Amino acid sequence: MPDASTWDWNPGRREVQDTGSWSDKFEWVEEFHASPDGEKVGAVVNKGELEFTACVNGEIWEEAYDRIFYPKFAPDGRFTGIAQQMGEWTLSVDGEHWPENYGYIWKTTFGPEGSIICAVQQDMEYGMGVDGVLWENFFESANNFTAGGDGKSTAAVVQVTSMPQADIETFQKGIFTVAVNGTAWDSVFVNCYTPVFDAKCEKVACQVRKTLYDYTIAVDGKIWQREYQCVWDPCFNPATGALVAPVRLGGKWGMAQDGELIWKNNMANCWHQQFSADGSKLWAIVAPSFGNFTVAVDGKPWSITAPVVIDLAVSPDGNRAAALAKDGYDYTVLCDGKVWPGVFQMAWKPVFSPDSTKVASKVEKNGRFTVVLDGKPYGQDFDQCWEPAFSPDSSKVLIRAIDGGKYVRIVADVSEF
């Protein structure tokens, strides 16, 4: 998360940029993005045939490329884009690209101290890179790319055994494992999924498929002693290092810790679990019965249910949670086991204030966007806006929005909602 303590939290509305005028300067403009602190707005712009660059607060990058994809602001406000030039790819950061070119790069993510992490294809082999430094070993196939919380550690599912098409026998013996910082585990499996790091980036765990029918969890290549009908993504307790994962036994889902059930397997589904910051509480999205989803804490589900529940968010103190519910085409926000007023065309993951007392979410209604705080919408809607952010003292909300061709930065007191 970006450090918001240095941001401008003076209340009021400030026009940062006349983005409407950009369309007069370029062939077209696409994918507006706002920096985390709201001080910058950027987009990919086209100056002519095969002349793509970026514009940030009205300033144009000097370098032009054949194409730019996946523009993103880094937490420190640098604007990045995956750039193509002469059939090769690199990453451009504030208009200066990495010196090396690659067959392709994608999935740009950022470390807490500004490192830039991405997946890389080079000479038809696959791996990862951090600030342009690539894994020493690349693989013929890789997926499920992830980065540790330290911004330096990386992992992915990789194929370590070659096989011709339709070679079912070799596949069933196991051809996949996990590579951590480019070094593959010794163990191989039929499939691996979603590697995750522990809080100290010392361990990696993932789902593994031992046979066509048996699943379990592996930690640093060593599997749990018990197999299951299915498993979902594991996660580590940030305080104790214990590992939990949703598991399916007897056709029902429960939660296991280090291979032993801690939530009874009596649910139609259980996944997307999150620990509180101190590791004392475990939250998850669950389905007590088929097609009826809700949120549970320490195995106890809320009474309210919906056909779909997504984007679970847990408060900093671990005592509260919020999520999105979807019924058909309608979205609502669930918080503390209750439904906020208002039905939306779309809603985004809820955000808790640092003191855990307030919750905000970006929402869309009738094609317009705004921010809702504790169920109360801000007094204005916009052509476009981004997810809200709270001030460190939880008294203000940062709203970043475009309306009528103007990009504005609004610092609203919570009392304005």
N, C-alpha and C positions, 0 to 999 in steps of 0.2 A: 504494500500500500504506500502511496506517496505520502511524504511528510507535509501535512497541511498547516503546521504551526507557523511557517514562514509566508503563507499566502495572505493576500489583502482581504481582511474580514470587515472592512468598513462598510456599514449598511448602505444600500442604494443600488441604482441601476446605471450601468456604464456601457455606452456603445463602443465596442472594440474595433469593429470593421464593417464597412459597407460591402458585404459579400455580393449584393445584387449587381454591383458595377463590374464584378469579375467576368460576367458573361459577355460584356462588351469588349473585353480584352482578348478573349480566347475563343477557339472554335467550340469548345465545350468545357464544362466543369463538372466533376463528379466526386462523390464520396467525401463530403465535408466531415471533419473531425475537430473536436475541441480538446485542447490540452487539459490535463487534470486540474490545474489551478484556474482554468478559465481565461487565461491571459492571451491565448493564441487560438486561432482557427486556421485550419489548413485543408487543402483539397488537391486532388490530382487535376491538372489542367492540360489541355492540348493546344499547342501553338500552330500546328499544321500536320501534314502527313508524316507519321513516325517521329513526331516531336512532342513527346510527353515530358512533363516536369511537374513540380509542385509549387503551389503558392501558399505562403504562410503569412497571415496578417498583411496581405497585399504585396509581399516581397516574393519575387520569383527566383527559384533556383537557377543558377547559371547553366548547369549541366542539363542537357535534354537526352531522353532515352527513347528507344523504340516503343516501350510500354512501361507503365508502372502499375503494380498491383499491391493490394493489402497495405494501404497507408495507415500508419498508427503513430500516435504520440507515445513516446517513452514517459515513464513516471516523472522524469526530470525536465520534460517539456521539449525534448528533441523530436523532430518529425522524421519518420522513417518510411521507406517504401522499398518493396522488392522490385528491382529495375532490370529490364532486358535491354541488351545492346548487342547487335550482331549475332543473335542466336544464343548468347550466353547470359547468365544471370548473376546479379550481385545485390548487395544491400546498400542503399543510399541513406545517409544520415545527415540531415540538414544540408542536403545537396552535395555531400562528399561521399563517394562510394568506396566500399572496401576495395583494396588493391587487387584481390583475387576474383576471378570469375568462376562460375560453377555451371554444371549442367542444369541445375534448378535448385532453388531454395524456397522454403515455405515455412509456415507456422512460426512467425516471429513472436517471441515472448521476451520479457524483460526481468532481470534480477533486481532485488531491492536496492542495490547500489549502482544501478545503471548498466549492468552487463546486458548484451543482446544475444539471444539464443535462437537458433533456428535449426530446422531439419535441412539436410543437404543431400543432393544427388550429384555424384561426380563420376564420370566414366561408367555410368549405369550401375554404380554401387551406391549404397545409402548409409548415412550416418547423421551426426549432429555436429554443430559448431558453436563456440562461445566467443563472441567478439572476433570472429573470423578465424579462430584457431580450431581446426577440425580434429575429430577423433583420429587416432593413429590407425585404427582398423575400421574399414568399411565392409558392408555386407551386401549380398545380392538382393536382399529384401529387408525392409524395416518399416515399422509402423508404431502407433501408440507412443509417439514421442512425448517426453515429459522432462521437466526440470525441477531440481530441488529448490528449497527455500533459500539456499545460500547464493543462488544465482550463478553457481559454478558447476554444480553436479548435474549430469544429464543421464537419461536412460531411455531405452526403446526396446520393443520386441523385435528380434532379428531372426532371420533364417540362416542357419549354420550348416545345413546339409542340402546339397543340390539334388534335384530330382526332375526327371522328365515329366511331361504332362501325363496325367492319369496314372501315375505310379502310386497306386493306393497303398501298396505294401510298405514302401519307404516312408510315406506320409504317416502311417499309423505307428511306425516305430519312433516317430518324433523328429521334427526338423527345426523346431523353434525354441528359442530361449530368450533371455534378457541380456542386453549389453549395458553395462554401467560405465560411463565415461569411455566407451569404446571397447571395453573388455567383456567378453561374453562369459556367462556362467558355464560351468562344466555340464550341468544337467540339461537335458533336452526334453521337449514335450510335444504332444500333438498340436497344441495351441497354447499361446500365452496372451494375456490381455492386461491393459492398464497398469503398468508399473507405477508404484508410488514410493516416495522417500519418507523416512522418518524425520522428526523435527531437527535432528542434528546432521542429517544427510549421511549417516553412517550405515544405514540399512535400506534395502529395497525389497518390496513385496509385490506380488502380482497374483492374479488368477491364473491357474493352469489347468489344462485338460490333459489328464494322464492317458486316457483311452477315449474311444468314441463316446463313452457313456459316463465316465468318472471324472469329476472335477475336484480340485482342492486349491489350497493357497501355498505358494512357495515364498520363502524369505531367504534372500541371498542364495537361491538355488536349492534350498532344503525345504522339502514339503511337509505339511501337516500330516500327522499319522492317519487321519480319517479322510475318506472320500465322500463326496456329496453328489446329488443329482445335478446340481448347478451351484455356482457361487457368483456373487457380484464383487465390485471393486472393494478391496480392503482399505483400511486406514489405520494409522498408528495413533495411540494415545500420546498426546504431546508431553504429558507429565511422566508417565510410567514406561512408555515404549511398548506397551502391550499392543497386539494387533487384533483388530476386529474385522469381520467380514460377514455379510449376509449369506446364508447357506440354505439350500433346499434339501429337506429330508422328508421322505414319505409324502411327497407332493406338496408340502407346506414349507413356508419360509420362516426362519428364525435368525438370530444373530449369534455368531460364535466368536469367542476370544481365545486366541492361541490354540484353536482346535476344539474347544469345549463350548457347548451351548450356554449363553448367558441370557438370551431371550428365547422363550419357548417357540418351537416351530409350529405355530398355529395360525400363520397369516398367509394370505394369497400372494403377497409380495412384501419385500422389505429391501430398501436400498438407499443410496445417497446419504449415508450416515455421516455425522459430524460430531466431534467432541467439542465441549466447551474449552476455552483457552487453558483452563487449569486442569482439564482432563477428568473433572468430577462428574460430568453429565454427558450422556450420549443421546443425540437426537437422530432421527431418520425419517424418511418418507416411507409409509407402510400402507398396505391394503388389508384391513381386517377381514374383508370378504371380496370376492371377485368384482372388479370394476368400481370399488369404493375406496378411494385413497384419502389419506390424512397424514398428520405428523404425529410421531410418538417420541416421548422422552423416557429413557431408561425402561423401554418396553411397554410403556403405558400410552395408548393412542388417544388423541383428541376425539371427542364425540362427533364432531362435524366431519363430513366426508364429501368428496367430489369425484367425478369420473377421472380427472387427471390432476395431480399435484406435482409441481416442479419448483426449482429454484429455491431450495431451502436456505434460509439465512438464520444464523444463531447470534444472539446478542453478545457483546464483549464479556459480560458477566456470566453468560451461560444459562441464565434463568428464563430467557424468553426466546421465542422463535417466530419467524414469519415465512410465508411461502406464497406461491401463486397457485390458484385453482382455475381449471378450465372446464367448461361445460359446453360442448358444441363449439360455437365461435366466440363465446363470451368468457372473459377473464375477470376474476375477482382476486382480492388480496386477503389471505388468511393471516391472522396474527393472534397469538395467545389463545387459540381455539375458537376464535370468532371471525366473522366475515365483515370486512369493512363495507360501508355503504358505497354504492356505485358499481356499475358493470362496464367493462371496457372492451374495446376491440383488441387491445394488446396491453400487456403490463410487463415490467421488467423486474429483475430480482430486487427484493426489498433491501434497504440499507439501514442499519442501526446507527444511532448516535453513539459517540464514545462513552457516554454515561449510561447507555442501555435503556434510557427512558423514552426514546422517540424512534419512530420508524418512518422512512420515506420511500417512495417508489415512483419511477417514471411511468406514465400511462398514456395511452392513446384512445381518443374518443371522437367519433365523427371526423376522422382524418386529421385531428389536431392533437398536440402533445402538451402535457403539463406535468407537474409534480404534485403528488398527494402525500400529505404528512398526517400520520395517525388518522387516516380516513378522510381528511379535509383537503380539497384541492386548492392549489394556489389560485389567486384571483385573476390570472391571465393564462391563456393557452397560446401555443406557438406553432409555426410551420414545422419546426424540428427542435428537439432538445435532447440533452444527454442526461445520464443518470446523476442524481443529486449527490452532494457531499456535505457533511456536517463540519462546522467549526470545531476545534479541539475542545472548547467549553460547552459544546452541544446547544448553544443558544441561537445559532444561525445556520441557514441552509444556502449553499451555493447552487444557483441555477444557471446553466449554460444553454443558450437557445438562439435560434435564428427565427426572425419573424419579419415579414415584409422586406426581405433582402438585407436586414441588419443583424449582425451577430452581436448579442448583448451578454453581458456578465452581470448577474443580479445576486446580491447578497441580501437575503430576506431574513428578518427576525422570525423566529418560530411563531410569534404571536400574530404574524400576518396571515397565517393559514386559518 
